[in-house]
Amino acid sequence: MLYEAFDIQSDIAQQTRAWGRNLHRALAPWTALGYGEALSWWTAGARMMMRAGLTFTRPAYGIDSVTVGNREVPVTEEVVTATPFGTLLRFSKDVATPQPKVLLVAPMSGHFATLLRGTVRTLLPDHDVHITDWHNARDVPLSAGRFGFDDYVDHIIGFLREMGEGAHVVAVCQPAVQALAAAAVMAARNDPAAPRSMTLMAGPVDCRISPTAVNALAVSKPIEWFEENLIATVPRRHAGAGRRVYPGFVQVSAFMSMNAKRHIQGHTDLFWHFAAGEEERAAAIESFYDEYLAVLDLPAEFYLETVKTVFQDYDLARNELLYRGERIDTRAIRRTALLTVEGERDDICAVGQTMAAHDLCAGLAPHMKHHHLQAGVGHYGVFSGRRWETQTYPIVRNFIQSND
């Protein structure tokens, strides 16, 4: 019933958006002529109505060109390969000199991979960038089968093989665990497509270290509680009807509740920017929430297995993670260089949790392991924003190039 109730709310939100459009269409011409402050408030209110609710449609990446050297180069999105659950998407560009191939592994945590748009844009001038563009589970037919933790690892391995030898992995947040697992599996098999380097950014490798509120929640209830209370069945109106999912709207609601004051203030500011005609300031807030409120459902198997394996049992941290029924030994990683990146103020993945990968990769020579603690940033600042572009990214770029 959880999803059915949400769909009813979505229908109401859709109607609210329609009313907002009609009201704005009627008021905007008069507001433009300067017919009073009160009228501008009504127009701003109409624009807020137009933003009611969430969307389950993936936003566009919107990266049409990038500056390489001293020239502007067109960028096109190219589907390299696809499965029912994800696409290996390449941001193709015509450059004279081959660039290091990078697989940017996006989290499957309630948002689309477009949340890493800024990360992609920063990487593009110096790299041949590919991304794991995950699909919304509610749109995946039940006939496509299950998608669990091991399937996520399979996708990373499969995508690296499609890219060919010599690729590098950059995993952001949650998939740091699966990326490390994939590298260990490929190393044990002497897979020629094993990555030359992996950069793990703000990922929960060992959640026992300085537990955050997110970590505390994960261990506060048995896994059965999560299954009974947070898993829903996709209703018949959607392509994935009958599939059990962890709804994206539940995840985003949880994230927003953690910083409720910030989001309330954000929408308050948006209203007053609309009312004052401050379009540039309003556009910056709108852009953020267009992305933040575009939600993706997770397959129930993947969500529950991740909570159990990573956040409750710490299987990877104890070097007891199983893949397809066999234990993974991270000490098998000997040729894939490691860089870990953490944010000083990260309240989702605390300092030390990602760096734990260094102890797990005991087979790596010391000169192949590096760590960077980025001062002054929280979780999202690790992979987006000014400090990412000017301070963290140069370290990532140099690390990849030195191991290419």
C-alpha positions in Angstrom: 0.0 0.0 0.0 3.0 2.3 0.5 3.5 2.8 -3.2 -0.2 3.1 -4.0 -0.5 5.9 -1.4 2.5 7.7 -3.0 1.0 7.4 -6.4 -2.2 9.1 -5.2 0.0 11.9 -3.8 1.8 12.1 -7.2 -1.5 12.5 -9.0 -2.4 15.3 -6.6 1.0 16.9 -7.2 0.6 16.7 -10.9 -2.8 18.5 -10.7 -1.2 21.1 -8.5 1.5 21.7 -11.1 -1.2 22.1 -13.7 -3.0 24.7 -11.6 0.3 26.5 -11.0 1.0 26.7 -14.7 -2.5 28.1 -15.4 -2.2 30.6 -12.6 1.2 31.7 -13.7 0.1 32.0 -17.3 -2.7 34.4 -16.2 -0.6 36.5 -13.7 2.8 36.7 -15.3 2.0 39.4 -17.9 0.5 41.7 -15.3 3.4 41.1 -12.9 5.8 42.0 -15.7 4.0 45.4 -16.1 4.7 46.1 -12.4 1.1 45.8 -11.0 2.0 45.7 -7.3 4.1 43.7 -4.9 1.2 41.5 -3.9 0.7 40.3 -7.4 4.4 39.3 -7.6 3.9 37.2 -4.5 1.0 35.4 -6.2 3.1 34.8 -9.3 5.9 33.5 -7.2 3.4 31.2 -5.5 2.3 29.9 -8.8 5.8 29.1 -9.8 6.3 27.2 -6.5 3.1 25.2 -7.3 4.6 24.3 -10.7 7.4 22.6 -8.8 5.2 20.4 -6.6 6.1 16.7 -6.1 8.9 14.4 -7.3 9.8 13.1 -10.7 10.9 9.6 -11.7 12.3 10.8 -15.0 16.1 10.9 -15.4 17.2 14.5 -16.0 19.5 15.2 -18.9 23.2 15.4 -18.4 23.2 18.5 -20.6 26.9 18.3 -21.5 27.1 19.4 -25.1 30.7 20.5 -25.3 33.9 20.8 -23.2 37.1 22.8 -23.5 40.1 20.7 -24.3 43.3 22.6 -24.4 42.4 25.9 -26.1 39.4 24.7 -28.2 35.8 23.8 -27.6 35.0 20.2 -28.4 31.5 18.8 -29.0 30.4 16.0 -26.6 27.9 13.3 -27.6 26.4 10.6 -25.4 27.1 7.1 -26.7 25.6 3.9 -25.4 28.4 1.4 -25.3 26.3 -1.5 -23.9 23.1 -1.8 -21.8 21.3 -4.3 -19.6 17.8 -4.0 -18.2 19.2 -2.4 -15.1 21.9 -0.1 -16.4 23.7 1.5 -19.3 27.4 2.0 -19.9 27.3 5.5 -21.2 30.3 7.2 -22.9 30.7 10.9 -23.2 32.4 10.8 -26.6 34.5 13.6 -28.0 36.8 14.0 -30.9 40.3 14.6 -29.6 43.6 14.0 -31.4 45.4 12.4 -28.4 44.1 9.3 -26.7 43.1 10.0 -23.1 42.9 7.7 -20.0 39.7 5.7 -20.0 37.7 6.3 -16.8 34.6 4.4 -15.6 32.8 6.6 -13.2 30.7 4.3 -11.0 27.6 6.2 -9.8 25.8 5.3 -6.6 22.5 3.5 -6.7 21.0 5.3 -3.8 17.7 6.9 -4.7 19.1 9.4 -7.3 20.0 9.1 -11.0 23.6 9.0 -12.1 23.0 12.6 -13.4 23.7 13.6 -9.8 27.4 13.3 -10.9 26.9 15.7 -13.8 29.5 18.1 -12.3 31.9 15.3 -11.7 31.6 14.2 -15.3 32.1 17.8 -16.5 35.3 18.2 -14.5 36.8 14.8 -15.6 36.0 15.3 -19.3 38.7 17.6 -20.5 41.4 15.1 -19.5 39.7 11.7 -19.7 37.6 9.4 -21.9 34.7 9.3 -19.5 32.2 6.5 -19.1 29.5 6.3 -16.5 27.2 3.6 -15.0 23.9 5.1 -15.9 21.5 3.1 -13.6 17.9 2.5 -14.6 14.9 3.1 -12.4 13.9 -0.3 -11.0 10.2 0.6 -11.2 10.6 0.7 -15.0 12.3 -2.7 -15.3 9.9 -5.5 -16.1 9.7 -8.3 -13.6 10.8 -10.7 -16.4 14.3 -9.2 -16.3 14.9 -11.0 -13.0 16.5 -9.9 -9.8 19.3 -7.4 -9.2 21.4 -7.9 -6.1 24.7 -7.0 -4.7 26.6 -9.5 -6.8 24.8 -8.3 -9.9 26.1 -4.8 -9.2 29.6 -6.2 -9.1 28.9 -8.1 -12.3 28.0 -4.9 -14.0 31.2 -3.1 -13.0 33.2 -6.1 -14.3 31.2 -6.4 -17.5 31.5 -2.6 -18.2 35.3 -2.7 -17.6 35.6 -5.5 -20.1 33.5 -3.6 -22.6 35.9 -0.6 -22.2 38.9 -2.8 -22.8 42.3 -3.0 -21.1 43.8 -0.1 -19.4 40.7 1.6 -17.8 40.6 3.4 -14.5 37.7 3.3 -11.9 36.4 6.3 -10.0 33.7 5.1 -7.5 31.6 7.7 -5.7 30.0 6.9 -2.3 28.2 3.6 -1.9 29.8 1.8 -4.9 33.2 2.1 -3.4 32.5 -1.3 -1.8 31.4 -2.9 -5.1 34.3 -1.4 -7.0 36.8 -2.8 -4.5 35.1 -6.1 -4.7 35.1 -6.1 -8.5 38.8 -5.2 -8.5 39.6 -8.1 -6.2 37.6 -10.6 -8.3 39.3 -9.5 -11.5 42.7 -9.6 -9.8 42.2 -13.1 -8.6 41.2 -14.2 -12.1 44.1 -12.3 -13.8 41.5 -10.5 -15.9 43.3 -8.4 -18.5 40.5 -5.8 -18.1 41.3 -5.3 -14.4 41.6 -1.5 -13.8 44.9 0.1 -13.7 43.8 2.3 -10.8 40.7 2.8 -8.6 39.8 6.0 -6.8 37.3 5.5 -4.0 35.5 8.7 -2.9 33.6 9.0 0.3 32.6 5.3 0.3 31.5 3.1 3.3 34.3 0.6 3.2 34.3 0.1 7.0 31.3 1.6 8.7 32.6 0.6 12.2 34.9 3.7 12.1 33.3 6.8 13.5 29.7 5.8 12.8 27.4 8.5 11.5 23.7 8.9 11.9 23.2 6.8 8.7 25.3 4.0 10.1 23.5 4.2 13.5 20.1 3.8 11.7 21.3 0.8 9.8 22.2 -1.1 12.9 19.3 0.1 15.0 16.9 -2.5 13.5 17.2 -6.1 12.3 17.2 -6.6 8.5 13.7 -8.0 8.7 12.5 -4.6 9.9 13.9 -2.9 6.8 12.2 -5.5 4.6 8.8 -5.2 6.3 8.8 -1.4 6.6 10.8 0.1 3.7 10.2 -2.3 0.8 7.2 -1.8 -1.5 5.7 -3.5 -4.6 5.5 -1.5 -7.8 1.8 -0.9 -8.7 0.3 -2.1 -12.0 0.4 1.3 -13.7 4.2 1.1 -14.1 6.4 -1.0 -16.4 8.0 -2.8 -13.4 4.7 -3.9 -12.0 5.1 -6.5 -9.3 8.8 -5.8 -8.7 9.8 -5.3 -5.1 11.7 -2.1 -4.6 13.1 0.3 -2.1 11.3 3.5 -3.3 13.5 6.5 -4.1 10.9 8.7 -2.5 11.6 7.0 0.8 15.3 7.5 0.5 15.1 11.2 -0.6 12.6 11.9 2.2 15.1 10.4 4.7 17.9 12.6 3.3 15.8 15.7 3.4 14.7 15.0 7.0 18.3 14.9 8.1 18.7 18.5 6.9 15.1 19.7 7.1 16.0 23.3 8.1 18.3 23.7 5.1 15.7 22.5 2.7 12.9 24.6 4.1 15.2 27.6 3.9 16.1 26.7 0.3 12.5 26.7 -0.8 11.8 29.9 1.2 14.7 31.6 -0.6 13.4 30.3 -3.9 10.0 31.9 -3.3 11.5 35.3 -2.5 13.9 35.1 -5.5 10.9 34.5 -7.7 9.0 37.4 -6.1 11.9 39.7 -6.4 12.5 38.8 -10.1 16.0 37.5 -9.2 16.0 34.9 -11.9 19.7 33.9 -11.7 19.6 33.2 -8.0 16.3 31.3 -8.4 17.8 29.3 -11.3 20.7 28.0 -9.1 18.3 26.7 -6.5 15.9 25.3 -9.1 18.8 23.4 -10.8 19.8 21.8 -7.5 16.2 20.7 -6.6 15.5 19.5 -10.2 18.2 17.0 -9.7 17.7 16.3 -6.0 13.9 15.6 -6.4 14.4 13.3 -9.4 14.2 9.9 -7.7 15.1 6.4 -8.7 13.8 3.1 -7.1 16.3 0.5 -6.0 15.7 -3.2 -6.5 14.8 -4.6 -3.1 17.4 -7.4 -3.3 20.2 -4.9 -3.8 19.1 -2.5 -1.1 18.6 -5.3 1.6 21.8 -7.1 0.7 23.8 -3.8 0.8 22.3 -2.9 4.2 23.0 -6.3 5.6 26.5 -6.9 4.0 28.0 -3.4 4.2 26.2 -1.6 7.1 25.3 -4.4 9.5 27.8 -7.3 9.1 30.8 -5.3 7.7 31.7 -8.2 5.5 34.1 -6.3 3.3 35.8 -4.6 6.3 36.4 -8.0 7.9 37.6 -9.4 4.5 34.8 -11.9 4.6 32.7 -10.7 1.7 31.2 -13.4 -0.5 30.7 -13.0 -4.3 28.7 -15.7 -6.0 29.2 -17.9 -2.9 33.0 -17.6 -2.8 35.0 -15.4 -0.4 36.7 -12.4 -2.0 40.3 -11.8 -0.9 41.2 -8.1 -1.4 44.8 -9.0 -0.9 44.8 -10.3 -4.4 44.8 -6.7 -5.7 48.5 -6.1 -6.6 48.4 -4.2 -9.9 45.5 -1.8 -9.4 46.7 1.4 -7.7 44.5 2.8 -5.0 43.5 6.4 -4.1 41.0 7.1 -1.4 39.4 10.5 -0.9 37.4 11.7 2.1 35.7 14.9 3.2 36.6 16.5 6.5 33.0 17.4 7.3 31.3 14.3 5.8 28.3 13.4 8.0 27.2 10.5 5.8 30.5 8.6 5.3 32.9 9.6 8.1 36.6 10.2 7.9 38.4 6.9 8.1 35.7 4.7 6.6 37.0 4.9 3.0 40.7 5.0 4.0 40.1 1.5 5.5 40.6 0.2 2.0 44.3 0.6 2.4 44.5 -2.0 5.1 42.3 -4.4 3.0 44.6 -4.0 0.0 47.6 -5.5 1.9 49.0 -6.9 -1.4 49.6 -3.5 -2.9 53.0 -1.9 -2.6 53.0 1.2 -0.4 53.9 3.5 -3.3 50.7 2.4 -5.0 48.4 3.5 -2.2 47.5 7.2 -1.7 45.0 9.1 0.5 43.6 12.6 0.3 41.5 14.3 3.0 39.8 17.3 1.6 39.5 20.0 4.1 36.3 22.0 4.5 33.8 19.8 2.6 30.9 17.6 3.5 29.8 14.5 1.6 28.8 16.1 -1.7 31.8 18.5 -1.6 34.0 15.5 -2.1 32.9 15.1 -5.7 31.2 18.4 -6.6 31.7 22.1 -6.2 34.6 24.5 -6.1 36.9 22.6 -3.8 36.4 19.4 -5.9 37.3 21.3 -9.0 40.3 23.2 -7.7 41.8 21.1 -5.0 40.6 17.4 -5.1 40.3 16.9 -8.9 44.0 17.8 -9.7 45.0 15.1 -7.2 42.7 12.6 -8.9 43.8 13.6 -12.4 47.5 13.3 -11.5 46.9 9.9 -9.9 45.2 8.5 -12.9 47.8 9.9 -15.3 50.6 8.5 -13.3 49.1 5.0 -13.4 48.0 5.1 -17.1 
